[in-house]
Amino acid sequence: MAIGAEQAAAVARARRQWALYLAIERHPDLAARLRHLEARAAHITDPEEGRAVVAEIGRILDRAAAEAADGGAPGADR
């Protein structure tokens, strides 16, 4: 049974999301920091603090995305 383009795109997206999740969870301290920042972001009222939190979350996600794109190469120092 062949799958359609939409299904193939959905599978590819799910694989990318899973790889990103694994890249984050592979580093427990980083995963804990991300969870802390996400929880903190829900209660921020100061725009400057919000920008700082969003920037840090972005750096964590960028690092994880780079690691996921590399296939999670062991020992890769980022």
C-alpha positions in Angstrom: 0.0 0.0 0.0 1.5 3.3 -1.1 1.1 6.3 1.1 0.2 9.8 -0.2 2.4 12.9 -0.1 0.4 14.2 2.9 1.0 11.1 4.9 4.7 11.0 3.9 5.1 14.6 5.0 3.3 13.9 8.3 5.6 10.9 9.0 8.7 13.0 8.2 7.5 15.7 10.5 6.9 13.3 13.3 10.4 11.8 12.8 12.0 15.3 13.0 10.0 16.1 16.2 11.0 12.8 17.8 14.7 13.3 16.9 14.5 16.8 18.4 12.9 15.4 21.6 15.6 12.7 21.8 18.4 15.2 21.3 17.1 17.3 24.2 16.4 14.3 26.6 19.8 12.9 25.9 21.1 15.7 28.1 19.1 15.6 31.4 20.4 19.0 32.7 19.4 20.6 29.4 16.0 19.0 29.4 15.4 20.1 33.0 16.4 23.7 32.1 14.1 23.7 29.1 11.2 22.5 31.3 12.0 25.2 33.9 12.1 27.9 31.2 8.8 26.7 29.7 7.1 26.8 33.1 8.6 30.2 33.8 7.4 31.6 30.5 3.8 30.9 31.4 4.0 33.4 34.2 6.2 36.2 32.8 4.7 39.7 32.7 7.9 41.7 32.0 8.7 41.9 28.3 12.4 42.0 28.8 12.4 38.8 30.9 10.1 37.2 28.3 12.7 38.0 25.6 15.5 36.5 27.6 13.6 33.4 28.3 12.5 33.0 24.7 16.1 33.5 23.5 17.4 30.8 25.9 14.7 28.4 24.8 15.6 29.1 21.2 19.3 28.4 21.9 18.4 25.0 23.5 16.2 24.1 20.6 18.8 25.2 18.0 21.4 23.0 19.8 19.0 20.1 19.8 18.1 20.6 16.2 21.8 20.7 15.2 22.4 17.5 17.1 19.4 15.8 15.6 20.5 16.8 12.1 23.9 15.2 12.8 22.1 12.0 13.9 23.0 12.7 17.5 26.7 12.0 16.9 28.1 10.8 20.3 30.7 13.1 21.8 29.7 16.0 19.7 30.6 19.1 21.6 28.1 22.0 21.1 
